[in-house]
């Protein structure tokens, strides 16, 4: 009680210090996993301007932004959904909406927040202003009563959410364009065994789910849902089984540069190169370890890769034209995530074991900022507010 | 000559109060002091004599409440103040429970003691899923191994002997070190396709399990957010889960009444 009062007082003080009007487009939020906090970074002045406590269990947490870029919606592992005002540094709302969750999304018009849940399974949808629940989509396995764990929840054009059902191997589209409380649900069955994560292409056309229980991936063309789900990359995930898979690569990190996609291989020290016209593999780039995130620079000239344990002290940079590694940096132990500034003049990365958020000039590789934060993980630029699927 | 009490080093089993021995339940009911760990479930703590002094010395990886030396000293000090002391430990006190160290220290200090075994996590968790630890044609032996390691050092195991397809590996405290364990086992020839299972909060209503393979277990621990305490079992016996019914875990037996709230007196050693 006393702590809550003190924190409240601090939040009010913090609010008082930021009376000067300003935009949010150069702000970023960073998850501080161990302490249940979110740091707010001013990337122009390269400083940590606030640390917001009290957000619960933030392992595997992620963040989406309101349409105006002012509010960060933080999805915690413990089912917590917290709305953080990144201008006044206050918690504007917080609910515990399930027991165990894995990410969420905001719809195209910004009015709805959807959360993918493990326990109980399904998707819950909330009003982004009030955080009141407007729809509960149970994702029943068959006719129920059991609910499937939901993964790979993304927003798609047309006020739709697309998500995958781990337990029953389905992709579903929930279309909220007709009703805010009673969406039209389209179900695609038998898409593959145990989808574990998914991505949507930056234009919102292709939804691609990774499969844990078998090799290959499931592709849904949202321009043509009537064509159903097709399978691509039949060898994706097929390993020689010499090494354990330390971490399933994050699919959100698929880098699309020109007509190529750069994809982290599962359990192997390779980045796969895919032709996005026919989704066929056209090359493999040997890299330092098992890749986790493969991110394209906004100018698409370079591709940045980080790695799973035990190689998570390293970042490699690939030239997207020649498909060769041109740089390697060792920012510190436990590089968990990286994010470019919207126009690519900075790259920010979390170095968990050093308790630092670092920034580099991606052209010169010169370090430009080093900000302390307790066990930092995901970094989320507020510019995501304007991007489909992020 | 100061009169000392009698210390019972008691195994609380894997969590389900019905898996406690009758002797353990009787000793808890008669205890006038109980020294217990983090890994003892609330349902079992409810069986402690309400008049007994309770001393929590819980341990969690990375944040030890009390060092083992302090626990040893505390047991001796408690034995000098009380008659009937139960040192209650999760699982079995003599399997990765450091019960042997406490017994040695008690013996050196002339404190009479007795050991009451408990069901170790490997047996309790696997039985909960109807899975055997050995099985004709699948596993001729079972190895209980610890995944715990000192700071950055590797667990000192004979990996070649552990990478045996005819052996069931029951790994305690292995969540954090699984990347090293899985890599060493595969380097030494154990197939990445070997069945494996993660069991979190074994034999309690919060139990959850996930069946996987050796090559995918690290990714699953990460992706599915498993936290200690977890039992990890690797071996062909795990594949029997496809042929055996998986029982639904029942809430604890209502015959066990809930005692007044624990006071969780934190221990101070002189």
Contacts between the chains, C-beta under 8 A, distances in Angstrom:
chain1	res1	chain2	res2	distance
A	59	B	225	6.0
A	60	B	225	6.2
A	77	B	225	5.7
A	100	B	225	7.2
A	118	B	224	7.9
A	196	B	223	6.4
A	212	B	216	7.5
A	239	B	192	7.4
A	239	B	215	6.9
A	241	B	186	7.3
A	241	B	191	6.9
A	241	B	192	3.5
A	241	B	193	6.7
A	241	B	215	5.3
A	242	B	186	6.6
A	242	B	187	8.0
A	242	B	192	7.7
A	243	B	183	6.4
A	243	B	186	6.4
A	243	B	192	8.0
A	243	B	215	7.6
A	244	B	179	7.0
A	244	B	182	3.8
A	244	B	183	5.8
A	244	B	186	6.0
A	244	B	192	6.7
A	244	B	214	6.6
A	244	B	215	5.1
A	244	B	216	7.4
A	244	B	217	6.8
A	244	B	218	5.1
A	244	B	219	7.8
A	245	B	215	5.8
A	245	B	216	5.4
A	245	B	218	6.4
A	245	B	219	4.4
A	246	B	179	5.4
A	246	B	218	4.8
A	246	B	219	6.5
A	246	B	222	7.6
A	247	B	218	7.0
A	247	B	219	5.5
A	247	B	222	5.2
A	247	B	223	7.7
A	248	B	219	4.6
A	248	B	222	7.5
A	248	B	223	5.5
A	267	B	215	6.8
A	267	B	219	8.0
A	309	B	179	5.1
A	309	B	218	7.9
A	310	B	179	6.8
